[in-house]
Protein backbone atom coordinates (compact mmCIF):
# COMPACT_ATOMS: atom_id res chain seq x y z
CA UNK A 1 0.00 0.00 0.00
CA UNK A 2 2.78 2.30 0.79
CA UNK A 3 4.22 1.89 -2.72
CA UNK A 4 0.84 2.75 -4.28
CA UNK A 5 0.56 5.95 -2.30
CA UNK A 6 4.08 7.02 -3.12
CA UNK A 7 3.66 6.38 -6.90
CA UNK A 8 0.35 8.29 -6.92
CA UNK A 9 1.93 11.25 -5.19
CA UNK A 10 4.87 11.21 -7.63
CA UNK A 11 2.61 11.09 -10.70
CA UNK A 12 0.48 13.86 -9.21
CA UNK A 13 3.62 15.91 -8.70
CA UNK A 14 4.74 15.30 -12.34
CA UNK A 15 1.32 16.24 -13.72
CA UNK A 16 1.31 19.45 -11.73
CA UNK A 17 4.66 20.76 -13.07
CA UNK A 18 5.95 20.21 -16.59
CA UNK A 19 8.64 22.45 -18.11
CA UNK A 20 8.22 24.97 -15.34
CA UNK A 21 4.48 25.52 -16.17
CA UNK A 22 1.63 23.95 -14.33
CA UNK A 23 -0.37 21.42 -16.27
CA UNK A 24 -3.57 23.42 -15.79
CA UNK A 25 -1.85 26.48 -17.30
CA UNK A 26 -0.66 24.39 -20.26
CA UNK A 27 -4.18 23.14 -20.84
CA UNK A 28 -5.52 26.70 -20.67
CA UNK A 29 -2.89 27.87 -23.20
CA UNK A 30 -3.70 24.97 -25.53
CA UNK A 31 -7.41 25.70 -25.23
CA UNK A 32 -6.77 29.37 -26.08
CA UNK A 33 -4.67 28.36 -29.10
CA UNK A 34 -7.35 25.93 -30.22
CA UNK A 35 -10.04 28.59 -29.87
CA UNK A 36 -7.89 31.09 -31.80
CA UNK A 37 -7.28 28.53 -34.54
CA UNK A 38 -11.00 27.73 -34.70
CA UNK A 39 -11.80 31.44 -35.01
CA UNK A 40 -9.22 31.87 -37.77
CA UNK A 41 -10.51 28.84 -39.68
CA UNK A 42 -14.06 30.13 -39.30
CA UNK A 43 -13.04 33.52 -40.73
CA UNK A 44 -11.27 31.91 -43.68
CA UNK A 45 -14.27 29.66 -44.33
CA UNK A 46 -16.58 32.69 -44.28
CA UNK A 47 -14.34 34.49 -46.77
CA UNK A 48 -14.39 31.45 -49.05
CA UNK A 49 -18.19 31.29 -48.85
CA UNK A 50 -18.37 35.01 -49.73
CA UNK A 51 -16.14 34.41 -52.77
CA UNK A 52 -18.28 31.43 -53.79
CA UNK A 53 -21.53 33.36 -53.48
CA UNK A 54 -20.03 36.32 -55.33
CA UNK A 55 -18.98 33.96 -58.10
CA UNK A 56 -22.42 32.39 -58.25
CA UNK A 57 -24.02 35.83 -58.51
CA UNK A 58 -21.37 37.13 -60.90
CA UNK A 59 -21.79 34.27 -63.39
CA UNK A 60 -25.37 35.12 -64.43
CA UNK A 61 -24.54 38.82 -64.38
CA UNK A 62 -21.58 38.24 -66.70
CA UNK A 63 -23.74 36.12 -69.00
CA UNK A 64 -26.45 38.80 -69.08
CA UNK A 65 -23.88 41.50 -69.84
CA UNK A 66 -22.41 39.39 -72.62
CA UNK A 67 -25.85 38.88 -74.17
CA UNK A 68 -26.61 42.59 -73.84
CA UNK A 69 -23.30 43.48 -75.52
CA UNK A 70 -24.01 41.06 -78.38
CA UNK A 71 -27.51 42.49 -78.84
CA UNK A 72 -26.10 46.02 -78.81
CA UNK A 73 -23.55 45.08 -81.49
CA UNK A 74 -26.39 43.61 -83.55
CA UNK A 75 -28.47 46.76 -83.20
CA UNK A 76 -25.49 48.93 -84.14
CA UNK A 77 -24.89 46.76 -87.22
CA UNK A 78 -28.55 47.02 -88.25
CA UNK A 79 -28.50 50.77 -87.66
CA UNK A 80 -25.42 51.10 -89.86
CA UNK A 81 -27.11 48.98 -92.54
CA UNK A 82 -30.17 51.23 -92.49
CA UNK A 83 -27.92 54.30 -92.73
CA UNK A 84 -26.21 52.85 -95.80
CA UNK A 85 -29.60 51.92 -97.32
CA UNK A 86 -30.99 55.39 -96.62
CA UNK A 87 -27.90 57.00 -98.14
CA UNK A 88 -28.23 54.80 -101.23
CA UNK A 89 -31.90 55.72 -101.61
CA UNK A 90 -30.99 59.39 -101.23
CA UNK A 91 -28.39 59.05 -103.96
CA UNK A 92 -30.86 57.33 -106.28
CA UNK A 93 -33.46 60.02 -105.57
CA UNK A 94 -30.94 62.76 -106.17
CA UNK A 95 -29.82 61.22 -109.47
CA UNK A 96 -33.46 60.92 -110.61
CA UNK A 97 -34.04 64.56 -109.71
CA UNK A 98 -30.90 65.56 -111.65
CA UNK A 99 -32.06 63.52 -114.64
CA UNK A 100 -35.50 65.17 -114.54
CA UNK A 101 -33.93 68.65 -114.47
CA UNK A 102 -31.69 67.74 -117.40
CA UNK A 103 -34.74 66.77 -119.52
CA UNK A 104 -36.63 69.99 -118.91
CA UNK A 105 -38.57 68.84 -115.89
CA UNK A 106 -40.28 66.03 -117.80
CA UNK A 107 -39.83 62.43 -116.85
CA UNK A 108 -38.14 60.58 -119.76
CA UNK A 109 -40.44 57.60 -119.17
CA UNK A 110 -43.44 59.92 -119.48
CA UNK A 111 -42.13 61.20 -122.85
CA UNK A 112 -41.63 57.63 -124.06
CA UNK A 113 -45.18 56.71 -123.05
CA UNK A 114 -46.66 59.76 -124.75
CA UNK A 115 -44.74 58.98 -127.95
CA UNK A 116 -45.93 55.40 -127.85
CA UNK A 117 -49.55 56.56 -127.58
CA UNK A 118 -49.30 58.78 -130.63
Steps between C-alpha positions, in 0.01 A plus 500: 500500500778730579644459149162586344472820698852607418458436122169691498658796673794496256274488193287777649814705551612439136158594362499821699835631366629445148769724348458752777126555417215343684300247306180700548672806349619291204148375442366856517763617247419210267129573530564867415710399198232257388231766535715750307561244226128420484420871469758543224371197309145629538602839357677339205200275435269803505724680251495196272120484520482872412723440196286202398175693531650796315605264223156343485340844474765630261458214251142585396583870505796442268284288270229768492757770424647289222156449345424871533831589332429258214150643454641853503755406232216353294292815535798717406560283192134526397505875559808533280331288232194725505725807476671355193161407348361847570809661348467280191133592462591867538760466227253328268240769571752774440612346170136470386442864590814600306384296201156665510657848507724409207195403288311822561306385802329219309545140595669315209270202559200732469631628163550143379145408601352805330692422180381142510138616527525722195 
